[in-house]
Amino acid sequence: MNEVILQYVEPVYRFCRKRLTSEADAEDLSQEILLCILHGIKQGKISNISGYVWRVAHNRYVRKIQSRKDDPVVLYGHDYFPEIIDANVQNDMMEIHNAVFTSLHTLSAMYRDIMVDYYVRHVDTRTIAKRHGISVESVKWRLHAGREKIRERMTYMEKNYERIKMHIMCNGAFDPAQYLNTQLQKAIAKACYTSPLTLEEISLATGAPTLYLEDTLEHMISGDAVEQIGNKFATNFIITPPASEMDSLLNEAVIGEATSAILEYIKSVESQVRGLGFYGKDFPLSHLLHIIVPAIVYVKSNNNSRQKFPPRKDGGYGWFIVAEGAEELDWRSCGMNGYSYRRFGNTRFNYFWVGDTLSHDLGRLLSGNAEFFLSALGKDFSLMITNEEDEARAIAHGLCKNNDNRIIPCIPIFSEEEYALFLKWAKKCPGLDGLWDKWITSLKTAYKSFTPKRLVDQIDGNINGQSFNLSAYVIKQLQKQGIASVANENDVFTNNLFLVRQAEII
């Protein structure tokens, strides 16, 4: 065994000499380490002699440094790695090194910069004090406080390594995505949503170094995505929980009552609606429901809107509308897009989209180059599309179909006068009047359950954008009853699309 120990005499001395300025101190410490190793060997069998040697060397060196009165500081790091070390010990030490490195980067600049100067750059405390404009005592205190913080964080690190899914929209006019387009921004928003956090606390919660957080936070503050409260930061928008959780918070009875009231009204005046004479008046009710139901809810939500959009630092106005748990819209999300065409006066496509049937390809076609459809639309509502490629696109996007060698539209087409009468009829659903307040109350109750107190002023803004979603819940109920048509996943769904054509060209 003595022969085994002899091979460590020179490496142990080099270990000590590298860390101690005095050659005599290095010799004394190396002898102390070797004597301790010999004593340990005599006490019992040691299975990993290399690991034991360097563990003793490390502990004795730490003890010596701690016994000094001047700058008694200790930090685990790469300086403690000996030149000769077996694979198992190296892996253990690398884990310590990585933990130290990660913990160091969760510290704010006032601690991090001083610790880097002292331990990495080997700058003495007096020079550090002059560099940062503080006293030597303050430097020593920050080194001590920094070590304590690192010690705590090495035992507990709550890192978020899972991809955060958020769907980002806004209720107003600004670009919300630029403040929430990265995983780091989303992680920050999630971390300081419930309560404000310091920079270091955000770093611990996200696992991101404070160095990277500082610039990101500054950018998010400039867009009102985050607000600074003293030395803490807080998410400045409401995060709606995943759809399944949101559903459990809503009043199902109100949704059922609204479905019954809307359906009863539609059936009572169905003949009057078809009597407006628009193209598509003979379409099945299962098809038309995807236009009629959203129209009734849409005019109701607009009539009850009293919101005032707040101005934003970036020049825009409005609120973030953020839903957690998904990056794509689900079936509960609704909206209405309009695509107008200057060449055809006030002619426009109206699209009452629902999340699970929304076609981005169709939206791009309507917003970009659907004029070929309007140019080919005749007075008898047939289509004379001369370009085969345009015809194929129109059919593929569900705008029309080939019926006995005659191309006809698959969507309702209103004149402006017919559409005005249609909206007038949609506003008169009597059964929805009393239920609307219950629906809004249900939404408010749900939002209050997950919205921090500092953000309660934003609830009404979010609800204004969410109230129209009632149409999705009603449609879903009607689909379950077999009354409304269900989308075919292999086809583009256009039952919620219609055209309002300028009256003069009809």
Residue pairs with C-beta under 8 A, 6 or more apart in sequence:
1 41
4 49
5 34
5 37
5 38
5 41
8 34
8 37
8 53
8 84
9 30
9 34
11 82
11 83
11 84
12 30
12 33
12 34
12 53
12 57
13 26
13 27
13 30
14 83
15 30
15 54
15 57
15 61
15 82
15 83
16 25
16 26
16 27
16 29
16 30
16 33
16 57
16 61
17 23
17 26
17 30
19 26
19 61
19 79
20 26
20 29
25 64
29 60
29 61
29 64
32 60
33 56
33 57
33 60
33 61
36 56
36 60
37 52
37 53
37 56
40 46
40 52
40 56
46 52
48 86
48 88
48 89
50 84
50 85
50 86
50 89
51 86
51 88
51 89
51 92
54 82
54 85
54 89
55 89
57 82
58 80
61 80
62 74
65 72
65 73
65 74
66 72
66 74
71 125
71 140
73 118
73 140
73 143
73 144
73 147
74 147
75 100
75 115
75 119
75 147
75 150
76 96
76 97
76 100
77 97
77 100
77 119
78 97
79 119
80 93
81 90
81 93
81 97
85 93
96 154
99 154
99 157
100 150
100 154
102 153
102 157
102 207
103 149
103 150
103 153
103 154
103 157
104 112
104 115
104 116
104 150
105 112
105 203
105 209
105 210
105 211
106 149
106 153
106 157
106 200
106 203
106 204
106 209
106 210
107 115
107 146
107 149
107 150
107 200
107 203
107 210
108 198
108 199
108 200
108 210
109 210
109 211
109 214
110 142
111 142
111 145
111 146
111 149
112 146
112 210
112 211
113 132
114 128
114 132
114 139
114 142
114 143
114 146
115 142
115 143
115 146
117 123
117 127
117 128
117 131
118 125
118 128
118 139
118 143
123 131
125 136
125 139
125 140
125 143
126 136
128 139
129 135
129 136
129 138
129 139
132 139
149 200
153 204
157 204
157 207
158 204
158 205
158 207
159 206
159 207
160 187
160 190
160 191
160 205
160 206
160 207
161 207
163 183
164 183
164 186
164 187
164 190
164 324
165 324
165 325
165 326
165 327
166 180
166 186
166 189
166 239
166 322
166 323
166 324
166 327
167 322
167 323
167 326
167 327
167 328
167 329
167 333
168 176
168 177
168 180
168 181
168 320
168 321
168 322
169 176
169 320
169 321
169 322
169 465
170 176
170 316
170 318
170 319
170 320
170 321
171 307
171 309
171 318
171 319
171 321
171 461
171 462
171 464
171 465
172 309
172 316
172 317
172 318
172 319
173 309
173 316
173 317
173 318
174 223
174 312
174 314
174 315
174 316
174 317
174 318
175 316
176 223
176 225
176 320
176 321
176 322
178 223
179 185
179 219
179 220
179 223
179 224
179 225
180 186
180 189
180 225
180 320
180 322
182 216
184 206
184 208
184 212
184 213
184 216
185 216
185 220
185 225
187 205
187 206
187 208
188 202
188 206
188 208
188 213
188 216
188 217
188 220
188 226
188 233
188 235
189 220
189 225
189 226
189 235
189 237
189 239
189 322
190 235
190 239
190 324
191 197
191 201
191 202
191 205
191 206
192 201
192 202
192 205
192 226
192 232
192 233
192 234
192 235
193 234
193 235
193 239
193 452
194 452
195 234
195 452
196 229
196 232
196 233
196 234
197 205
197 232
197 233
197 234
198 231
198 232
198 233
199 210
199 213
199 214
199 217
199 231
199 233
200 210
201 232
202 208
202 213
202 217
202 233
203 209
203 210
203 213
206 213
217 226
217 228
217 233
220 226
221 227
221 228
221 233
221 313
222 313
222 314
223 312
223 313
223 314
224 236
224 312
224 313
224 314
225 235
225 236
225 237
225 320
226 233
226 234
226 235
226 236
227 233
227 234
227 236
228 234
234 452
234 454
236 320
236 455
237 319
237 320
237 322
237 455
237 458
238 319
238 320
238 322
238 447
238 450
238 451
238 455
238 458
238 459
238 462
239 322
239 323
239 324
239 450
240 246
240 321
240 322
240 323
240 324
240 447
240 450
240 462
240 466
241 249
241 323
241 324
241 325
241 450
242 323
242 324
242 325
242 326
243 323
243 325
243 326
243 330
243 332
244 325
245 325
246 332
246 446
247 332
249 445
249 446
249 449
249 450
250 442
250 443
250 446
251 438
251 439
251 441
251 442
251 445
254 435
254 438
254 439
254 442
255 439
255 470
255 473
255 474
255 477
256 477
257 435
257 438
258 432
258 435
258 439
258 470
258 473
258 474
259 473
259 474
259 477
259 478
260 431
261 429
261 431
261 432
261 435
262 293
262 296
262 297
262 429
262 431
262 432
262 474
263 478
263 483
264 431
265 296
265 428
265 429
265 430
265 431
265 432
266 273
266 285
266 289
266 292
266 293
266 296
269 425
270 285
272 425
273 281
273 288
273 292
273 422
273 425
274 281
274 282
275 281
276 414
276 418
276 421
276 422
277 418
278 412
278 413
278 414
278 415
278 418
278 419
278 422
279 381
279 409
279 412
279 413
279 414
280 287
280 288
280 409
280 411
280 412
280 413
280 498
281 412
283 412
284 485
285 483
286 483
286 484
286 485
287 485
287 495
288 412
289 475
289 478
289 483
289 484
289 485
290 352
290 475
290 484
290 485
290 495
290 496
291 352
291 412
291 495
291 496
291 498
292 426
293 471
293 474
293 475
293 478
293 484
294 334
294 336
294 352
294 468
294 471
294 475
294 496
295 352
295 422
295 423
295 426
296 426
296 429
296 432
296 471
297 432
297 468
297 470
297 471
297 474
298 336
298 352
298 426
298 468
298 471
299 423
299 426
299 427
300 427
300 429
300 432
300 436
301 464
301 467
301 468
301 470
303 427
304 436
304 440
304 467
305 464
307 460
307 461
307 464
309 317
309 318
309 319
309 461
310 317
310 318
310 319
310 461
311 317
312 318
318 461
319 458
319 461
319 462
319 465
321 462
321 465
321 466
323 333
328 355
329 355
329 356
329 358
330 355
330 356
331 354
331 355
331 356
331 357
331 472
331 476
332 355
332 469
332 472
332 473
333 354
333 355
333 469
333 472
334 352
334 353
334 354
334 355
334 468
334 469
334 471
334 472
335 352
335 353
335 468
336 350
336 351
336 352
336 353
336 468
337 350
337 351
337 353
337 363
337 366
338 348
338 349
338 350
338 351
339 348
339 349
339 351
339 366
339 367
339 370
340 346
340 347
340 348
341 347
341 348
341 370
341 371
341 374
343 371
343 374
344 371
344 374
344 501
344 502
344 505
345 502
345 504
345 505
346 416
346 500
346 502
347 374
347 499
347 500
347 501
347 502
347 505
348 499
348 500
349 366
349 370
349 497
349 498
349 499
350 497
350 498
350 499
350 500
351 362
351 363
351 366
351 496
351 497
352 471
352 496
352 497
353 363
353 496
354 471
354 472
354 475
354 496
355 472
356 487
357 487
357 493
357 496
359 397
359 492
359 493
361 397
361 492
362 397
362 398
362 492
362 494
362 497
365 393
365 397
370 399
372 385
372 387
372 390
372 393
372 394
373 383
373 385
373 390
373 394
373 399
373 400
374 501
376 383
376 384
376 385
376 386
376 390
376 407
377 383
377 409
377 413
377 501
378 384
379 505
379 506
381 408
381 409
381 413
382 406
382 407
382 408
383 391
383 394
383 400
383 407
383 408
383 409
384 407
385 391
385 394
385 407
391 407
394 400
394 407
395 401
395 402
395 407
396 492
397 492
397 494
398 410
398 411
398 491
398 492
398 493
398 494
398 497
399 409
399 410
399 411
399 494
399 497
400 407
400 408
400 409
400 410
401 407
401 408
401 410
409 499
410 494
411 494
411 497
411 498
411 499
412 498
412 499
413 498
413 499
413 500
413 501
414 422
414 498
414 499
414 500
414 501
415 500
415 501
415 502
415 503
415 506
416 500
416 501
416 502
416 503
417 503
419 500
439 467
439 470
440 463
440 467
443 463
443 466
443 467
444 459
444 463
447 459
447 462
447 463
448 456
448 459
451 458
451 459
475 484
478 484
479 485
479 486
485 495
487 493
487 495
